[in-house]
Amino acid sequence: MKRLEEALEIERERYKREQVPEQFKRKVEIILENLPEQKRRFPSWTRRLVAAAAVLFIICSMIYFQVPGKMGGILKQAFNSLPRKGSEGNKEEIKKVALVEGENIYHPVVFTNYRNEKGEFSKAQVLGGSKDGKWFSITDFNIVGKYTTDADFQKPMEKDFINYVDIDLVKGNEVYSFYSNTKLIGKSKGGKSILTIPPANGAKLLEVQTNSFKADDDFLIGINGQWNGMPRVPEGLWRPNGYSVDLDNDGTEESVYPEMVNGKGRVVIDKKGDKILIQEIAKVHVDDTKGLKIRLVDINGDGNMEIIIRESFYYGTIVNAYELVDNQVKKVLQYSNCE
């Protein structure tokens, strides 16, 4: 009790020196005035409990009403660092919350393919994601929702029903940075995942609605992450759909472009004259600036730029993403809503 009296006395003296709201000064005065009476009326353990409650009240008041003084700031910082209810045994969720707002630990990658009636982009298709150097596709995750299988999609759906689903790859509220062929267009927030299963191939595809935005380009790559998706800016070649940039950050630029060989179309990487095949493409795409699009963007944050190729037909769209490692090309993500 003596220590409590000394602590309260110190607080009263500090209040005289600083501009402290009058109601807090009065709380301390009342406690000091009633201490002798409390000693007589209550046993020692009760007095300790009352005193502790009084000190706690003063501390909370200092924190929430922002009482001036260095002590108030220290106490507020300490209070905010205390563990909250439910935090124990849930460390994985704490790690997720610790990420930057709008960021998913699987860093989903999306692309734009369609404009709305206003000529704006308001939705994007999900290509996949990455985490800790590993690539993830939609099939790597459990999908929870009303319609999640091909059989479900054979059933009648309610009018204007939107098939929102729960999936860790895209939880909703992710912020995407959208890139064109040579620059960052801007950022847009996406919603929850919408699952579709096209009858042409039965693949599970995800779509997200985004905040509406305008762009001259019709094929944009959106990444969910804090890194620069275009650490080196691609330069256009004289060839249609061709670009030159240092893909793997080894100091040597590679050229990526489509070409015709023996009557067949293909996209290649040309590194000092050595050509590396990326993928076969439709012959019509070689000189086509609409159906074929090539984008060079770092979609997983490792500093290397992946090659994303879109082929559009009247009956659907195919998008593939590749990485170049040790002069070897590997397909890492894919999307297709056609056969």
ROLO-560111 format. One record per residue: residue number from 1; x, y, z of N, C-alpha, C in turn; residue in one letter. Coordinates in pm, whole numbers, padded with zeros to 5 digits. Atoms other than C-alpha are relative to their C-alpha. Layout:
// ROLO-560111
 resi     nu     nv     nw    cau    cav    caw     cu     cv     cw resn
  NUM      X      Y      Z      X      Y      Z      X      Y      Z    A
...
***
This chain:
// ROLO-560111
 resi     nu     nv     nw    cau    cav    caw     cu     cv     cw resn
    1  00083 -00120  00000  00000  00000  00000  00087  00126  00000    M
    2 -00088 -00115 -00003  00289  00233  00074  00054  00033 -00138    K
    3 -00050 -00021  00136  00427  00181 -00277 -00108  00062 -00089    R
    4  00109 -00057  00077  00087  00258 -00423 -00016  00148  00029    L
    5  00010 -00141 -00038  00069  00584 -00227  00111  00083 -00066    E
    6 -00112 -00070  00061  00414  00680 -00353 -00021  00017 -00150    E
    7  00022 -00007  00144  00320  00599 -00713 -00106  00103 -00034    A
    8  00107 -00096  00024 -00001  00799 -00694  00046  00142  00028    L
    9 -00052 -00132 -00034  00182  01088 -00530  00086  00054 -00115    E
   10 -00084 -00039  00114  00431  01091 -00818 -00086  00045 -00116    I
   11  00090 -00036  00109  00146  01097 -01067 -00063  00137  00024    E
   12  00061 -00128 -00032 -00015  01389 -00882  00097  00115 -00025    R
   13 -00100 -00103  00022  00309  01586 -00897  00022  00023 -00151    E
   14 -00018 -00015  00145  00345  01513 -01268 -00116  00075 -00062    R
   15  00118 -00069  00050 -00008  01633 -01328  00011  00151  00020    Y
   16 -00017 -00143 -00026  00088  01969 -01174  00089  00064 -00106    K
   17 -00095 -00055  00096  00369  02007 -01427 -00053 -00005 -00144    R
   18  00046  00018  00136  00184  01885 -01739 -00147  00034 -00013    E
   19  00139 -00033  00026 -00144  01973 -01903 -00081 -00128 -00011    Q
   20  00077  00124 -00006 -00355  01679 -01797 -00145  00034  00024    V
   21  00142 -00027 -00022 -00737  01674 -01821 -00037 -00004  00147    P
   22  00033 -00018 -00140 -00894  01779 -01495 -00063 -00124  00062    E
   23  00068  00115 -00059 -01102  01461 -01455  00098 -00107  00045    Q
   24 -00098  00101 -00041 -00789  01245 -01435  00071  00043  00129    F
   25 -00059 -00050 -00125 -00634  01471 -01170 -00091 -00034  00117    K
   26  00096  00022 -00110 -00952  01436 -00964 -00006 -00147  00040    R
   27  00001  00143 -00033 -00944  01054 -00990  00112 -00035  00097    K
   28 -00114  00028 -00088 -00600  01045 -00831 -00024  00061  00138    V
   29  00026 -00066 -00128 -00703  01296 -00559 -00098 -00081  00084    E
   30  00100  00078 -00075 -01006  01085 -00464  00063 -00126  00056    I
   31 -00066  00123 -00048 -00795  00769 -00440  00089  00030  00119    I
   32 -00089 -00035 -00110 -00537  00944 -00219 -00077  00036  00126    L
   33  00080 -00040 -00117 -00806  01093  00009 -00063 -00118  00072    E
   34  00072  00113 -00059 -00975  00758  00063  00091 -00114  00044    N
   35 -00090  00109 -00039 -00664  00548  00120 -00004 -00032  00149    L
   36  00005  00034 -00143 -00667  00580  00505 -00129 -00072  00038    P
   37  00128  00063 -00033 -01037  00490  00519 -00005 -00142 -00055    E
   38 -00001  00133  00059 -00984  00196  00285  00082 -00097  00084    Q
   39 -00082  00085 -00085 -00712  00063  00515 -00082 -00055  00116    K
   40  00077  00042 -00118 -00960  00052  00806 -00115 -00093 -00038    R
   41  00123  00069  00032 -01262 -00084  00620  00021 -00134 -00072    R
   42 -00017  00120  00081 -01113 -00354  00397  00128 -00075  00040    F
   43 -00121  00078 -00025 -00866 -00640  00454  00106  00030 -00105    P
   44 -00113 -00036  00085 -00524 -00616  00288 -00017 -00047 -00144    S
   45  00012  00051  00137 -00603 -00838 -00013 -00103  00079 -00081    W
   46  00101 -00081  00069 -00912 -00629 -00093  00058  00134 -00039    T
   47 -00061 -00129  00030 -00714 -00306 -00069  00094 -00011 -00120    R
   48 -00090  00019  00114 -00455 -00447 -00307 -00077 -00010 -00131    R
   49  00080  00017  00120 -00725 -00545 -00554 -00058  00133 -00048    L
   50  00056 -00131  00034 -00891 -00203 -00540  00109  00092 -00054    V
   51 -00110 -00085  00044 -00556 -00029 -00573  00046 -00037 -00141    A
   52 -00042  00045  00133 -00461 -00242 -00874 -00100  00045 -00105    A
   53  00104 -00043  00093 -00794 -00161 -01039  00011  00150 -00027    A
   54 -00013 -00145  00016 -00739  00210 -00977  00117  00035 -00091    A
   55 -00117 -00026  00084 -00392  00205 -01131 -00028 -00040 -00143    V
   56  00034  00045  00134 -00524  00005 -01427 -00091  00101 -00069    L
   57  00090 -00101  00056 -00799  00265 -01477  00079  00121 -00049    F
   58 -00081 -00117  00038 -00543  00546 -01483  00081 -00030 -00125    I
   59 -00081  00036  00115 -00322  00360 -01730 -00085 -00003 -00127    I
   60  00088  00008  00117 -00612  00285 -01964 -00046  00139 -00044    C
   61  00042 -00137  00031 -00725  00647 -01942  00110  00073 -00076    S
   62 -00113 -00064  00066 -00379  00767 -02037  00015 -00049 -00143    M
   63 -00017  00059  00132 -00374  00530 -02333 -00109  00048 -00096    I
   64  00109 -00024  00092 -00716  00587 -02480 -00036  00148 -00016    Y
   65  00030 -00143  00013 -00752  00959 -02409  00124  00082 -00033    F
   66 -00123 -00063  00046 -00393  01031 -02514  00045  00113  00093    Q
   67 -00051 -00097 -00096 -00283  01205 -02198  00143  00035 -00036    V
   68 -00136 -00038  00036  00037  01405 -02267  00102 -00065  00092    P
   69 -00107  00053 -00083  00365  01275 -02140  00066 -00120 -00062    G
   70 -00076  00110  00056  00635  01030 -02234 -00050 -00134  00050    K
   71  00045  00126 -00060  00496  00767 -01998 -00123 -00054 -00074    M
   72  00120  00043  00071  00163  00762 -02182  00034 -00069 -00130    G
   73 -00040  00060  00126  00334  00686 -02512  00060 -00138  00019    G
   74 -00062  00129 -00027  00539  00403 -02363 -00105 -00104  00036    I
   75  00105  00092 -00042  00233  00247 -02199 -00088 -00040 -00118    L
   76  00083  00030  00115  00034  00271 -02521  00068 -00102 -00091    K
   77 -00074  00093  00082  00307  00094 -02714  00000 -00139  00062    Q
   78  00000  00129 -00069  00324 -00180 -02451 -00137 -00067 -00008    A
   79  00136  00053  00006 -00054 -00220 -02448 -00030 -00060 -00137    F
   80  00027  00048  00134 -00071 -00259 -02826  00078 -00126 -00035    N
   81 -00080  00118  00028  00196 -00529 -02819 -00049 -00124  00073    S
   82  00052  00115 -00073 -00004 -00751 -02584 -00073 -00094 -00094    L
   83  00072  00094  00085 -00142 -01074 -02741 -00149  00014  00017    P
   84  00145 -00009 -00005 -00510 -01063 -02827 -00062 -00138  00018    R
   85  00072  00124 -00022 -00769 -01325 -02752 -00002 -00082 -00127    K
   86  00003  00088  00114 -00744 -01623 -02980  00129 -00006 -00078    G
   87 -00125 -00001  00076 -00389 -01553 -03094  00085 -00122  00027    S
   88 -00080  00118 -00033 -00234 -01849 -02914 -00047 -00118 -00083    E
   89  00034  00118  00076 -00220 -02164 -03123 -00050  00030 -00140    G
   90  00048 -00037  00133 -00305 -01974 -03441  00107  00082 -00071    N
   91 -00114 -00077  00049  00039 -01860 -03554 -00005  00019 -00150    K
   92  00006 -00013  00146 -00027 -01926 -03923 -00087  00116 -00041    E
   93  00089 -00111  00032 -00316 -01681 -03925  00068  00134  00032    E
   94 -00072 -00122 -00035 -00097 -01423 -03749  00097  00038 -00111    I
   95 -00092 -00027  00109  00160 -01457 -04027 -00075  00059 -00120    K
   96  00077 -00050  00113 -00112 -01400 -04287 -00039  00146  00022    K
   97  00041 -00136 -00031 -00235 -01088 -04111  00118  00095 -00008    V
   98 -00119 -00085 -00002  00122 -00960 -04088  00041  00048 -00140    A
   99 -00032 -00046  00134  00141 -00929 -04468 -00060  00137 -00026    L
  100  00053 -00130  00039  00077 -00596 -04635 -00148 -00017 -00036    V
  101  00143  00008  00028 -00295 -00524 -04661 -00022 -00014 -00150    E
  102  00028  00023  00140 -00434 -00653 -04989  00091 -00102 -00065    G
  103 -00094  00096  00056 -00162 -00916 -05030 -00032 -00140  00050    E
  104  00025  00140 -00030 -00218 -01293 -05040  00133 -00074  00002    N
  105 -00128  00071 -00010  00058 -01534 -04937  00031 -00082 -00125    I
  106 -00022  00077  00122  00008 -01722 -05266  00015  00091 -00123    Y
  107 -00028 -00099  00106  00049 -01402 -05475 -00066 -00038 -00134    H
  108  00067  00038  00124 -00216 -01478 -05738  00036  00090 -00118    P
  109 -00027 -00069  00126 -00152 -01381 -06100 -00128 -00005 -00083    V
  110  00122 -00007  00081 -00443 -01264 -06318  00031  00069 -00133    V
  111 -00016 -00071  00127 -00489 -01134 -06671 -00136  00051 -00046    F
  112  00123 -00056  00056 -00746 -00915 -06843 -00021 -00054 -00141    T
  113  00030  00056  00132 -00922 -01044 -07150 -00122  00064 -00065    N
  114  00124 -00055  00052 -01255 -00866 -07184 -00028  00137  00063    Y
  115  00048 -00128 -00049 -01383 -00509 -07153 -00151 -00006  00020    R
  116  00144 -00005 -00019 -01730 -00426 -07023 -00064  00094 -00102    N
  117  00072 -00082  00099 -01997 -00227 -07208  00047  00145 -00003    E
  118 -00053 -00136 -00004 -01828  00099 -07100  00142  00010 -00056    K
  119 -00136  00001  00051 -01498 -00005 -07254  00104 -00006  00109    G
  120 -00091  00008 -00115 -01343 -00061 -06909  00024 -00145  00037    E
  121 -00026  00131 -00057 -01184 -00359 -06744 -00061 -00006  00139    F
  122  00063  00013 -00131 -01388 -00480 -06448  00006 -00143  00053    S
  123 -00022  00137 -00048 -01288 -00845 -06419  00129 -00054 -00060    K
  124 -00125  00061  00046 -00982 -01065 -06464 -00007 -00150  00022    A
  125 -00007  00146 -00010 -00907 -01434 -06512  00124 -00038  00081    Q
  126 -00110  00043 -00087 -00686 -01618 -06262  00087 -00101 -00074    V
  127 -00095  00087  00068 -00374 -01778 -06410  00063 -00100  00098    L
  128 -00063  00085 -00101 -00226 -01920 -06087  00064  00086  00106    G
  129 -00067 -00076 -00104  00011 -01809 -05812  00134 -00061  00035    G
  130 -00130  00050 -00043  00341 -01864 -05634  00022  00031  00147    S
  131 -00035 -00021 -00141  00480 -01894 -05283  00132 -00070  00028    K
  132 -00129  00056 -00040  00837 -01943 -05158  00068 -00077 -00115    D
  133 -00069  00060  00113  00970 -02023 -05507 -00074 -00113 -00067    G
  134  00078  00110  00059  00696 -02276 -05589 -00122  00057 -00070    K
  135  00116 -00044  00078  00425 -02236 -05852 -00124 -00078  00042    W
  136  00126  00063 -00039  00059 -02309 -05775 -00106  00026 -00107    F
  137  00114 -00013  00090 -00236 -02374 -06005 -00129 -00016  00081    S
  138  00129  00009 -00068 -00606 -02375 -05921 -00023 -00140  00057    I
  139  00023  00138 -00043 -00608 -02755 -05893  00079 -00039  00125    T
  140 -00077  00029 -00122 -00360 -02739 -05603 -00077  00034  00127    D
  141  00075 -00049 -00117 -00630 -02597 -05373 -00137 -00066  00010    F
  142  00136  00046 -00026 -00950 -02715 -05214 -00097  00115 -00026    N
  143  00099 -00102  00035 -01252 -02527 -05347 -00130 -00031  00072    I
  144  00123  00018 -00076 -01557 -02478 -05127 -00106  00094 -00055    V
  145  00108 -00082  00053 -01886 -02356 -05273 -00120 -00085 -00036    G
  146  00123  00070  00035 -02232 -02449 -05398  00017 -00084 -00125    K
  147 -00025  00071  00125 -02121 -02551 -05748  00151 -00009 -00020    Y
  148 -00145  00015  00010 -01769 -02694 -05760  00044 -00115 -00090    T
  149 -00035  00112  00088 -01785 -02998 -05990 -00074  00013 -00132    T
  150  00065 -00001  00130 -01880 -03063 -06349 -00146 -00045  00012    D
  151  00137  00046 -00021 -02189 -03250 -06227 -00087  00111  00059    A
  152  00075 -00112 -00059 -02293 -02946 -06020 -00046  00097 -00108    D
  153  00031 -00098  00104 -02283 -02729 -06331 -00106 -00051 -00099    F
  154  00107  00053  00083 -02528 -02962 -06504 -00137  00029  00061    Q
  155  00126 -00029 -00067 -02792 -02866 -06249 -00048  00141 -00035    K
  156  00053 -00135  00025 -03024 -02568 -06301  00051  00098  00106    P
  157 -00045 -00104 -00091 -02892 -02245 -06147 -00105  00109  00012    M
  158  00091 -00111 -00017 -03090 -01958 -06001  00034  00112 -00097    E
  159 -00020 -00111  00090 -03133 -01656 -06224  00096  00101  00063    K
  160 -00100 -00099 -00043 -02842 -01408 -06197  00089 -00051  00113    D
  161 -00084  00057 -00106 -02661 -01648 -05963  00147  00015 -00036    F
  162 -00144 -00012  00018 -02288 -01576 -05921  00067 -00105  00089    I
  163 -00056  00115 -00072 -02088 -01883 -05818  00128  00037  00075    N
  164 -00115 -00032 -00084 -01861 -01735 -05552  00045 -00124  00076    Y
  165 -00056  00114 -00072 -01630 -01990 -05392  00111  00047  00093    V
  166 -00111 -00026 -00093 -01375 -02003 -05112  00120 -00084 -00043    D
  167 -00123  00067  00040 -01019 -02088 -05215  00117  00085  00050    I
  168 -00112 -00074 -00058 -00690 -01991 -05051  00079  00078 -00104    D
  169 -00075 -00069  00105 -00539 -01888 -05384 -00047  00144 -00020    L
  170  00059 -00134  00014 -00776 -01590 -05412 -00111  00013  00103    V
  171  00097 -00013 -00108 -00957 -01495 -05093 -00094  00119 -00019    K
  172  00075 -00124  00016 -01084 -01155 -05208  00073  00115  00065    G
  173 -00066 -00123 -00047 -00965 -00798 -05151  00149  00005 -00031    N
  174 -00139 -00012  00045 -00629 -00868 -05314  00015  00122 -00091    E
  175 -00030 -00115  00085 -00471 -00564 -05478  00098 -00046 -00108    V
  176 -00082  00043  00113 -00327 -00626 -05825  00065  00119 -00069    Y
  177 -00071 -00098  00084 -00064 -00426 -06013 -00006 -00051 -00143    S
  178  00019  00044  00139 -00149 -00443 -06384  00107  00060 -00091    F
  179 -00106 -00040  00092  00125 -00431 -06648 -00041 -00027 -00144    Y
  180  00019  00019  00144  00102 -00383 -07024  00130 -00057 -00057    S
  181 -00122  00053  00061  00379 -00469 -07270  00126  00073  00044    N
  182 -00121 -00076 -00035  00613 -00191 -07148 -00009  00081  00129    T
  183  00011 -00086 -00117  00480 -00030 -06830 -00107 -00047  00098    K
  184  00104  00021 -00100  00274 -00039 -06512 -00118  00089 -00034    L
  185  00121 -00075  00031 -00083  00066 -06590 -00061  00060  00126    I
  186  00059 -00047 -00126 -00206  00095 -06231 -00039 -00118  00087    G
  187  00041  00103 -00095 -00355 -00096 -05938 -00152 -00004  00010    K
  188  00144  00018 -00016 -00701 -00239 -05881 -00024 -00113  00099    S
  189  00033  00101 -00101 -00862 -00436 -05599 -00100 -00099 -00058    K
  190  00088  00106  00049 -01027 -00769 -05676 -00090 -00054  00109    G
  191  00096  00059 -00094 -01319 -00949 -05516  00026 -00147  00022    G
  192 -00010  00144 -00024 -01385 -01310 -05420  00005 -00076 -00132    K
  193 -00012  00083  00118 -01326 -01594 -05662 -00137 -00043 -00051    S
  194  00120  00052  00066 -01598 -01691 -05911  00044 -00119 -00083    I
  195 -00040  00124  00068 -01572 -02051 -06034 -00088 -00026 -00122    L
  196  00071  00045  00120 -01666 -02155 -06387  00066 -00128 -00049    T
  197 -00052  00122  00061 -01627 -02487 -06565 -00050 -00003 -00144    I
  198  00045 -00003  00139 -01641 -02443 -06945 -00025 -00142 -00052    P
  199  00030  00134  00050 -01808 -02740 -07117  00099 -00048 -00106    P
  200 -00094  00040  00106 -01541 -02735 -07391  00111 -00091  00052    A
  201 -00109  00083 -00052 -01273 -02884 -07164 -00019 -00044  00144    N
  202  00028  00043 -00137 -01423 -02922 -06814  00101  00047  00102    G
  203 -00102 -00050 -00094 -01137 -02726 -06654 -00063  00096  00101    A
  204  00045 -00093 -00103 -01193 -02537 -06329  00075  00132 -00017    K
  205 -00058 -00132  00025 -01136 -02167 -06397 -00055  00100  00100    L
  206  00041 -00104 -00096 -01147 -01868 -06163  00002  00137 -00066    L
  207  00010 -00138  00046 -01250 -01514 -06233 -00020  00089  00122    E
  208  00021 -00096 -00109 -01238 -01207 -06006 -00052  00131 -00060    V
  209  00046 -00133  00038 -01431 -00884 -06037  00094  00102  00062    Q
  210 -00093 -00102 -00047 -01210 -00577 -06002 -00065  00138 -00005    T
  211  00041 -00139  00018 -01251 -00205 -05961  00021  00037 -00147    N
  212 -00007 -00033  00141 -01318 -00066 -06308  00115  00095 -00030    S
  213 -00107 -00091  00043 -01028  00096 -06493  00014 -00010 -00151    F
  214 -00018 -00006  00144 -00934  00191 -06848  00147 -00021 -00036    K
  215 -00136  00019  00053 -00629  00093 -07054 -00009 -00019 -00150    A
  216 -00001  00015  00145 -00537  00108 -07421  00024 -00144 -00041    D
  217 -00032  00139  00030 -00398 -00244 -07418 -00114 -00090  00046    D
  218  00108  00091 -00039 -00640 -00538 -07403  00051 -00124  00072    D
  219 -00056  00115 -00071 -00401 -00792 -07247  00097  00050  00106    F
  220 -00079 -00049 -00113 -00274 -00689 -06904  00026 -00114  00098    L
  221 -00036  00099 -00100 -00095 -00902 -06645 -00006  00065  00137    I
  222  00012 -00053 -00135 -00191 -00842 -06282  00069 -00089  00101    G
  223 -00070  00077 -00104  00034 -00950 -05994 -00039  00053  00138    I
  224  00032 -00037 -00137 -00046 -00950 -05624  00128 -00014  00083    N
  225 -00126  00003 -00074  00281 -00858 -05452  00061  00138  00003    G
  226 -00061 -00131 -00019  00503 -00570 -05345  00122  00024 -00088    Q
  227 -00119 -00017  00082  00781 -00626 -05598 -00034  00073 -00131    W
  228  00014 -00064  00130  00838 -00445 -05928 -00013 -00108 -00106    N
  229  00023  00104  00099  00686 -00664 -06197  00074  00021 -00130    G
  230 -00076 -00028  00122  00892 -00496 -06469  00133  00064  00038    M
  231 -00129 -00055 -00044  01246 -00456 -06327  00087  00049 -00116    P
  232 -00068 -00046  00122  01375 -00415 -06684 -00107  00017 -00107    R
  233  00109 -00034  00091  01162 -00252 -06952  00023 -00063 -00138    V
  234 -00014  00059  00133  01106 -00455 -07272 -00008  00106 -00110    P
  235  00003 -00089  00115  01174 -00280 -07603 -00058 -00076 -00120    E
  236  00062  00063  00115  00968 -00351 -07913  00099 -00026 -00112    G
  237 -00082  00034  00117  01129 -00522 -08214 -00075  00038 -00127    L
  238  00065 -00027  00127  01058 -00465 -08581 -00101 -00108 -00034    W
  239  00095  00109  00021  00880 -00800 -08578 -00128  00027  00079    R
  240  00124 -00013 -00078  00512 -00794 -08475  00005 -00088  00125    P
  241  00005  00073 -00128  00468 -00902 -08113  00137 -00039  00053    N
  242 -00134  00034 -00046  00844 -00912 -08061  00054  00101  00099    G
  243 -00057 -00087 -00103  01033 -00773 -07759  00141 -00047  00034    Y
  244 -00136  00029 -00042  01390 -00754 -07634  00020  00049  00142    S
  245 -00026 -00035 -00139  01489 -00758 -07265  00087 -00109  00063    V
  246 -00078  00099 -00074  01724 -00932 -07021 -00094 -00076  00093    D
  247  00100  00075 -00074  01486 -01200 -06897  00051 -00051  00135    L
  248 -00050  00067 -00120  01704 -01383 -06643  00105  00081  00076    D
  249 -00089 -00092 -00074  01910 -01081 -06526  00146 -00047  00002    N
  250 -00140  00044  00008  02242 -01225 -06647  00087  00097 -00078    D
  251 -00076 -00101  00072  02348 -00911 -06833 -00012 -00010 -00150    G
  252  00016  00018  00145  02253 -01041 -07179 -00148  00007 -00035    T
  253  00139 -00011  00041  01933 -00940 -07353 -00042 -00116 -00089    E
  254  00061  00100  00086  01706 -01201 -07508 -00110  00066 -00083    E
  255  00111 -00044  00084  01465 -01140 -07795 -00106 -00109 -00001    S
  256  00112  00095  00000  01123 -01303 -07779 -00095  00042 -00111    V
  257  00085 -00036  00114  00913 -01317 -08096 -00058 -00126 -00064    Y
  258  00055  00113  00077  00693 -01540 -08316  00064 -00008 -00137    P
  259 -00055  00018  00134  00816 -01686 -08644 -00062 -00123 -00065    E
  260  00047  00115  00078  00728 -01934 -08918  00117 -00091 -00034    M
  261 -00102  00098  00036  00932 -02254 -08963 -00070 -00120 -00062    V
  262  00060  00114  00071  00835 -02517 -09222 -00152  00004  00001    N
  263  00145 -00014  00009  00484 -02378 -09245 -00071 -00001  00134    G
  264  00062  00002 -00132  00428 -02386 -08870  00043  00124  00080    K
  265 -00032 -00115 -00083  00412 -02099 -08623  00055 -00041  00136    G
  266 -00055  00027 -00133  00609 -02084 -08301  00051  00130  00061    R
  267 -00061 -00112 -00072  00737 -01840 -08036  00135 -00049  00053    V
  268 -00134  00041 -00041  01110 -01848 -07962  00068  00110  00082    V
  269 -00093 -00092 -00066  01373 -01688 -07740  00129 -00004 -00079    I
  270 -00125 -00010  00076  01673 -01567 -07939  00105  00061  00092    D
  271 -00107 -00046 -00090  01983 -01543 -07719  00132 -00011 -00073    K
  272 -00127 -00004  00076  02292 -01435 -07916 -00004 -00094 -00120    K
  273  00010  00083  00120  02164 -01617 -08222 -00046 -00141  00026    G
  274  00050  00134 -00035  02074 -01937 -08036 -00149  00011  00034    D
  275  00144 -00008 -00019  01699 -01995 -08055 -00048 -00113  00090    K
  276  00059  00095 -00093  01508 -02165 -07776 -00151  00000 -00022    I
  277  00144  00010  00025  01159 -02291 -07856 -00079  00019  00129    L
  278  00089 -00017 -00115  00891 -02170 -07618 -00126 -00082 -00021    I
  279  00119  00079  00027  00571 -02303 -07773 -00039  00013 -00147    Q
  280  00060 -00005  00132  00400 -02387 -08098 -00122  00091  00006    E
  281  00116 -00087  00005  00135 -02138 -08207 -00071 -00019 -00134    I
  282  00074  00007  00125 -00133 -02113 -08473  00069  00085 -00107    A
  283 -00069 -00068  00110  00007 -02009 -08811 -00052  00144 -00020    K
  284  00060 -00130  00022 -00236 -01718 -08833  00052  00105  00098    V
  285 -00044 -00093 -00104 -00086 -01563 -08518  00135  00065 -00028    H
  286 -00137 -00047  00017  00265 -01506 -08651  00005  00149 -00034    V
  287  00005 -00142  00037  00180 -01172 -08813 -00127  00068  00052    D
  288  00127 -00052 -00052 -00136 -01113 -08612  00028  00077  00130    D
  289 -00024 -00081 -00120 -00127 -00830 -08357 -00117 -00005  00097    T
  290  00117  00008 -00088 -00467 -00916 -08205 -00011 -00135  00070    K
  291  00019  00132 -00059 -00491 -01290 -08155  00115 -00043  00088    G
  292 -00118  00039 -00078 -00136 -01334 -08026  00053  00119  00078    L
  293 -00060 -00104 -00085  00003 -01132 -07735  00110 -00063  00084    K
  294 -00111  00045 -00084  00338 -01170 -07557  00027  00106  00105    I
  295 -00032 -00092 -00110  00406 -01015 -07217  00118 -00056  00078    R
  296 -00119  00038 -00076  00732 -01019 -07021 -00007  00071  00135    L
  297  00025 -00057 -00133  00665 -00968 -06649  00053 -00096  00106    V
  298 -00042  00080 -00115  00816 -01088 -06322 -00124 -00028  00085    D
  299  00127  00030 -00066  00509 -01265 -06181  00016 -00074  00133    I
  300 -00018  00067 -00129  00668 -01436 -05879  00102  00070  00091    N
  301 -00084 -00080 -00088  00907 -01171 -05742  00143 -00047  00016    G
  302 -00138  00049 -00012  01238 -01350 -05806  00100  00084 -00079    D
  303 -00088 -00086  00077  01378 -01074 -06027  00015 -00040 -00145    G
  304  00000  00045  00140  01352 -01282 -06346 -00137  00024 -00061    N
  305  00125 -00032  00067  01087 -01201 -06604 -00053 -00122 -00075    M
  306  00064  00113  00066  00848 -01473 -06713 -00059  00044 -00135    E
  307  00061 -00025  00131  00707 -01502 -07067 -00145 -00049  00007    I
  308  00142  00037 -00001  00326 -01497 -07082 -00053  00019 -00141    I
  309  00047 -00001  00138  00169 -01584 -07417 -00150 -00026 -00003    I
  310  00144  00019  00018 -00197 -01542 -07506 -00032 -00026 -00146    R
  311  00057  00025  00132 -00365 -01696 -07807 -00152  00010  00012    E
  312  00146 -00018 -00002 -00722 -01580 -07870 -00061 -00047 -00131    S
  313  00075  00048  00115 -00964 -01753 -08103 -00146  00041  00018    F
  314  00142 -00035 -00012 -01333 -01693 -08175 -00070 -00092  00100    Y
  315  00064  00096 -00090 -01408 -01998 -07959  00066 -00008  00138    Y
  316 -00059  00005 -00133 -01184 -01927 -07660  00138  00063  00008    G
  317 -00130 -00062 -00029 -00853 -01820 -07509  00092 -00100  00068    T
  318 -00103  00081 -00065 -00530 -01998 -07414  00110  00094  00047    I
  319 -00109 -00080 -00056 -00272 -01836 -07185  00098 -00093  00070    V
  320 -00106  00080 -00063  00059 -01999 -07088  00110  00092  00052    N
  321 -00112 -00076 -00058  00336 -01866 -06863  00122 -00092  00008    A
  322 -00125  00077  00002  00700 -01980 -06895  00108  00076  00077    Y
  323 -00119 -00061 -00061  01022 -01920 -06704  00125 -00053 -00070    E
  324 -00128  00037  00060  01377 -01925 -06839  00102 -00019  00111    L
  325 -00099  00031 -00103  01627 -02099 -06607  00113 -00081 -00063    V
  326 -00118  00067  00058  01979 -02195 -06718 -00023 -00033 -00149    D
  327  00025  00013  00144  01878 -02143 -07083 -00100 -00111 -00034    N
  328  00106  00098  00021  01594 -02392 -07040 -00135  00065  00029    Q
  329  00134 -00057 -00015  01227 -02297 -07083 -00092 -00104  00064    V
  330  00093  00089 -00070  00965 -02444 -06850 -00136  00069  00013    K
  331  00134 -00053 -00018  00588 -02394 -06855 -00036 -00009  00149    K
  332  00026 -00003 -00144  00480 -02290 -06505 -00148  00020  00034    V
  333  00143 -00024 -00022  00115 -02175 -06535 -00073 -00007 -00133    L
  334  00077  00006  00123 -00163 -02228 -06787 -00148  00023  00026    Q
  335  00144 -00027 -00004 -00521 -02127 -06861 -00057 -00031 -00137    Y
  336  00066  00028  00127 -00759 -02251 -07127 -00149 -00021  00024    S
  337  00145  00023 -00007 -01134 -02228 -07176 -00052 -00061 -00130    N
  338  00037  00066  00124 -01132 -02417 -07506  00075 -00132 -00013    C
  339 -00065  00129  00019 -01027 -02757 -07638  00146  00016 -00045    E
***
